[in-house]
C-alpha cells in the first residue's frame, strides 16, 4: 500500500500498529476462552472456521445455519 500511496505511509504504519494490537487482543481473549473450555466441542455456523480449530487446537463441528434464520426442528435434531 505504501508503494501505491507513499504520501500515506505514516498513516498506514500507524493504523497497522493499531490493527495488530487489536488482533492480538482478540487472539488472547479467544485463547483464554478456549482454555477455560478445554476439551469441549465448539460449534460453527458454517464450515469455513477450521482455521480457528487449527489455531486454538479445538474440536469444531460445523453446521450450515444462516445467522438471520432460526434453525428448524430437523436442524436441531441433526445437531443433537
Helices and strands as residue ranges (DSSP letters): G 6-8, H 9-36, E 41-44, H 50-56, E 59-62, H 73-79
